[in-house]
Amino acid sequence: MKRSRHATDLIFVLSLFCLFTVLSLFVVIQGADVYQGISREMSANYSARGTVAYLTEKVRQNDREIGGEPALVFSEEIGGEVYETWSYLYGGSLREITVKRGTEIVPESGQPIMELKELRLELPSRRLLRIVATDTENRVYESAVCLQSAALEVAP
């Protein structure tokens, strides 16, 4: 009788341990899924919101077009030479390249900054630039920037 009671106690303890192990594994798997979802969401938010913030801060000169897409061009004089920094959408990402003024630019030569599905640059008024960015998850972010430079124009 003592022996069967000891076996029953052992089976109960082992069953309880197995239940604890299975539930612990379940909690770890759920936590990993939640972490992946949060990570994906943060990455998507960074892409579009980062684009809007990035371009908002850099808008001071004028815009042009590259590869049929609108581009913002920021000019700077360094050592008597004028250099242009082009920011534009190409190949599913916001890209940037800095070249000497007058250099022909190939769209794929720009450095990818962040993934982006669509970028629209609009001038609702003479001194206001509207930036609309769509991320890879189809979320739209927009910003309006009051221009200090009156030379900005957006090509259709």
N, C-alpha and C positions, 0 to 999 in steps of 0.2 A: 504494500500500500504506500509506504514511504517512497519507494522507488517511482511509482507511477505519478505521484504528486510532484516529485522533483522533475520528472520529464515534462509534466504539464506546465510547471513554472518556467522551465527552459524554453518551451515552445512559445509561451506567452511573451517572454522577454525578447526572443528572436523575432516574433511577429511584430511587436512594438518597434523594435529597431528597424525592421524592413519598412514599416509604415513611415517612420521618421525619415529614413533615407529617401524614399519615393517622394514624400512631400517636400523635402529639402531640394531635391532635383527639380521638381516642378517650380518651386519659387525661383531657383537660379535661371531656369529657361525663360520664365515670364519676365524676369528682370532684364535678361539679355534682349528680348524682343522690345521691351520698352526703351532700352538704351539705343537700339538701332533706329527706332522710330524717331526719337528725339534727335539723334545725330543726323538723320536724313533731313529733318525739318530745319535744323540749324544751318545745314549746308545750303539748302534751297533759299532760306532767308538771306544768308550772306551774299549769295550770287546777285540777286536782283536789288536788294536794299543797298548792298555794297556798291553796286554800279551807280545807282542814283546818287548816293552820297559822294562817290568818287568824282563823278562828272559835275555835280553841283559845285564842289570845291574848285574844280579846274576851269570852269567857264569864265573866261575873261576876254577872249579875243574874237575869233570868228569861226564859221563852220564851212565845210566843203563836202565833197562827195568822193567816196572811194569804192570801187566795185559796185556801183549802183546803190550804196548805202550811205546815209548821212554820216558825216565825220566832224568832230570838233578839232580845230587846229589851234594850238597855243604857240605863239611865237616868242622867242627870247633871243636877245643879242648877247653873244659871248665872244669876247676878244675881237670885236669888229665884224664877226660873221653872224648871220641870222639863222637860227635853228628852229625847226617846227616840230612840235610833238603832236602827232595825230592819234586821236582816240576814236575807235569805230567798231562796228559789229561785223564779224566775218567768221564763217565756219562754226557757228554756234557759240561764239565767245566774244566778249569785249576784248579788243586788242589795242595795243599802243606801240607806236614806233616814233623815234626821234631821228630826224634827218636834217641835213643842210637845206635851206630854202632852195627850191627849184629842182630838187632830186625827185626823179620819178619813183613812185611808190607802188609796189606790188602788194595787194591786200594780204596774202598769206605770209608776208615777211614780218608782220607785226607780232609782238610778244603777247600771247594770251594772258589775260588778267583774271577773268572769271567767266564761267559758263553763263550763257544768256540766250533766250529764244528770240526775243525781239527788242529793238530799241527804236524809239521815235523821239525826234527832236522837233519841237514846234515853237513858233513865235506868235503867241496870241496877241501880243502888242509889241511895239517897237523896243521896249526895254525889259521884256519878260520872256524868259526861256522856259519852256515846259519840257521836262524829261520824263518819258514813260518807258519803263523797262518791264519786260515779261520774263520771268524765270523759267527754268526747265520744267517746273510743276504747273505752269500756266497761271501763276499768281502775278498780278500786275501791281507795280509800285510806281509812284510818280512823285515828282518834286517840281516846284516852280522856283526859278532863280531870277532875282532882279539883277540886270546886267549893269555893270559899271562902264563897260565899253559900248559905245553907240554903233560900232562897226559890225556887229553881229547880224548875219542874215541866215535864214534857213532855206535851203533849196528845196523845191517840191519833190 
